[in-house]
Amino acid sequence: MLGISGEHLLILGIVLIVFGPRRLPQLGHTMGKAIKNFKDGIAGIEEASYRKLDSQDNPQKKPPTDTDGGNGNPPTGSQLS
C-alpha cells in the first residue's frame, strides 16, 4: 500500500492524535525549517586541518644564536658585550 507499512501508519495515527489535524501542517513546516537549518549549518563547517610549522617553512623566524660558546654554561658579562 504505497510503500507504507503498518508501523508507519501506527506512528502517523499517534502523531495525529497527539497534535491534532490543525497543528500537523505547522509541525511539518517547523520540522522542515529545522532540517534545512541543520543541513546549512553542517555544510558551513570545514574539516580542521593542521600543518606542522618548521623553521624551513617560516624563513623570517631565525633560530636562536649560541651565545655561550657551545659549552652549555650561561653567558658571562664578558660574553654579553
N, C-alpha and C positions, 0 to 999 in steps of 0.2 A: 504494500500500500504506500506508494510514493516514497519508498525508502525510509519510512518512519516506523520504528519498532514499538513494541508495547511499552518499553521503559521510557521512550521519548514522550509518548502520549501521556503516561502517568506523570512525568515531570511537568509537562505543559499544563496538565489539569491542576496540579498542586499550585503552580505559579499563578494560574488564572484564579484559583480560589483565594489565595493569599493576597494578591494585589488587586484583583477585580479587573473587569474588561476596560474600564475607563483609564486606568493607570498603565496598562500594558504598552500603548504607543509611547508614552512619556518615558517609561522604563527602558524601552528599546532604544529610543533616541539618546538617552543618557549613557547607556552602555556603549552605543556606537561611538559617541564622542570620547568616552574614556579609552576605548581601544585605539582610536585614531591618535589621541594624545600620547598614549603609551608607545605606539609604533614610531611616532615622530621623535619622541624622546630617545628611544633606542637607536634610531638612525643617526642622531646627532653625536652619539658617544663614539669616540675613536679608541682603538686599542692603544694602550700605553706602550710607548717604545722607549727603550733605554739604549744609551750608547756610552761606551767607555771613553773617558776623557784622558788622553795621553799627552805627554809633553810634545810628542810629534804632531798631534792634531792641533795643538794651540801653539804656534811658533812665537807668539808675543810674550808668553809667560816663560821665563828662563828659570832653570833650576838654581837653587841657592849655591853660592860660591863657597868654596872651602877656605875659611879664614884662619883655621887653627893649624895650618901647615901639614895636615894629614895625620897628626899624632893622636887625635881623639880627645885632646885636652881643650878646655875653653880658651879663647884668645886672651892674652895678657894685654896690659896697657901699651907695650911697645909694638905689639902686633896689630893693634887697632888703628894706629896712625899711619 
